[in-house]
Amino acid sequence: WCNSSRSEPCLLDWRKVLSNSTETVIESDQFQPGVRYNFYLYGCTNQGYQLLRSIIGYVEELEA
């Protein structure tokens, strides 16, 4: 995941999940209410990584 509200390029944080998992909970002390984050889901194969899905969201959305 990465903080998409910053103007500088972001460094990605990674979490590895088992191939038979259909859900996970992502927690971080760095998550803040009202901050928009980009979440990227990659599949790992012998040929390398493949982007499966990109999600933009908030851990807590605030009123504008």
C-alpha positions as a printed NumPy array, in Angstrom:
array([[  0.   ,   0.   ,   0.   ],
       [  1.032,   3.558,  -0.374],
       [ -0.146,   7.004,   0.723],
       [ -1.513,   8.633,  -2.445],
       [ -1.985,  12.062,  -0.821],
       [  1.727,  12.89 ,  -0.915],
       [  3.325,  14.58 ,  -3.893],
       [  6.593,  12.598,  -3.776],
       [  6.818,   9.041,  -5.12 ],
       [  5.776,   6.555,  -2.48 ],
       [  7.575,   3.505,  -1.204],
       [  5.41 ,   0.419,  -1.157],
       [  4.872,  -1.696,   1.928],
       [  4.288,  -5.398,   1.231],
       [  2.314,  -8.153,   2.914],
       [  2.556, -11.762,   1.807],
       [ -0.551, -13.949,   2.125],
       [ -1.016, -17.643,   1.429],
       [ -2.254, -18.629,  -2.025],
       [ -5.441, -20.184,  -0.601],
       [ -6.393, -16.983,   1.296],
       [ -9.431, -15.065,   0.076],
       [ -9.179, -12.163,   2.533],
       [ -6.763, -10.379,   4.821],
       [ -6.724,  -7.469,   7.255],
       [ -4.073,  -4.838,   6.692],
       [ -3.091,  -2.887,   9.799],
       [ -0.411,  -0.272,  10.189],
       [  0.436,   2.455,  12.699],
       [  1.03 ,   4.637,   9.63 ],
       [ -2.635,   4.56 ,   8.533],
       [ -4.432,   7.815,   9.34 ],
       [ -8.101,   8.856,   9.061],
       [ -8.88 ,  11.052,   6.048],
       [ -5.809,   9.96 ,   4.075],
       [ -6.384,   8.312,   0.69 ],
       [ -4.345,   5.152,   0.09 ],
       [ -3.609,   3.082,  -3.006],
       [ -3.724,  -0.668,  -2.411],
       [ -2.212,  -3.001,  -5.01 ],
       [ -2.846,  -6.743,  -5.157],
       [ -0.146,  -8.737,  -6.933],
       [ -0.004, -12.407,  -7.784],
       [  3.376, -14.117,  -7.59 ],
       [  4.278, -16.774, -10.158],
       [  7.447, -18.399, -11.453],
       [  7.407, -15.773, -14.227],
       [  7.355, -12.881, -11.734],
       [  4.788, -10.559, -10.22 ],
       [  1.504,  -9.662, -11.901],
       [ -0.811,  -6.819, -10.835],
       [ -4.242,  -8.37 , -10.195],
       [ -6.135,  -5.379,  -8.811],
       [ -5.687,  -1.77 ,  -7.708],
       [ -7.935,  -0.272,  -5.024],
       [ -8.083,   3.334,  -3.788],
       [ -9.633,   3.907,  -0.395],
       [ -9.53 ,   5.241,   3.132],
       [ -9.139,   3.459,   6.437],
       [-11.621,   6.081,   7.705],
       [-13.185,   8.625,   5.378],
       [-13.842,  12.085,   6.853],
       [-16.463,  14.651,   5.893],
       [-15.188,  17.313,   3.48 ]])
